């Protein structure tokens, strides 16, 4: 056995039409083709709806012995019922696990991912999570993925260790890549660092190399590591996954061959890739508009809502070369250009702190400021994003 045989890497889902060409040779029998190159995958569809028995049996029959399916817990439990014990979530959980029984009995079931929404906050929802964990069967593997900063604390790690639930280590704009081992297995998800959306992203060699020693270190602490690439656009997920396997000296010749095929296809097709690193705009490139710069810090929906805010609702109380203070109705916005901080107090702003995303109110302020000033500030934030602090008034 190799030094890192306990590391199972794959992709988040496999049934992507856009993979026909770079990865798949035809649109049919995707799963059977996928299993030729990878030992594991995440079932994304279970997040949106309970699977039928026939679909689960199809997974069981198609995958070879030793293949592992990790599955997302249905959003009915995590997002709609918010793990509320008063809403009969035990029945929902047992129903889901019963449907997965063919995978469990054939030892093809990996971990079950409890993906929580950004609105699931430590101060409000700790009791729900703590009451949910005792419902989990001890003979199955569960991992929890948080989408909010408040969970990154010792109380969380203690709770997860008590129930042998893995903290999902993530690479994404919303949370830092916190390396915590809280179970006898580990779970890693690479989402990408794009803006619209996160997972329209291509990891370069250097970014992947930084993860290799982390993965190796974690693998020595657990019986198994599950790792999944979610940056599925253009077939980047299988390409980046195989690159990491190469760095671990665990890639087969077939995997290297399909990786090279993806690279060649995307080189010839020149796929559209959103700007990922938000670096210098380059000599000879027209100066971006305020709206264009805002779209690097938010999405079109929030920008549209910002434009709908009436001009008279925005009051700029102070505007100097060092600071800007404004108010929109009951909301306050303070930009300290010297200290490189933006402080605001709407709920949407709080949810976007980790990814440093602008809400409609801050967007409206930049739309109303003199365009040259807005462009200069936004360009400075984009180019030095790591230096800026986004804060929320409590």
Buried (B, 14 or more C-beta within 10 A) or exposed (E): EEEBEBBBBBBBBBBBEEBBBBBBEEEEEBBEBBBEBBBBBBBBBBBEEBBEEEBBEBBBEBBEEEBBBBBBBBBBBBBEBBBBBEBEBBEBBEEBBEBBEBBBEBEBBBBBBBBBBBBBBBEEBBEBBBBBBEEBEEEEBBBBBBBBBBBBEEEBBEBBBEBBBBBBBBBBBBBEEBEBBBBEBBBBBBBBBBBEBBBBBBBEEEBBEEBBEBBBEBBEEBEBBBBBBBBBBBBBBBBBBBBBBBBBEBBEEEBBEBBEBBBEBBEEEEBEBBEBEBEEBEEEEEEBEBBEBBBBBBBEEBBEBBEEBEEEEBEEEEEEEEBBBBBBEEBBBBBBBEEBBBBBBBEBBBBBBBBBBBBBBBBBBBBBBEBEBBBBBBBBBBEEBEEBEBBBEE
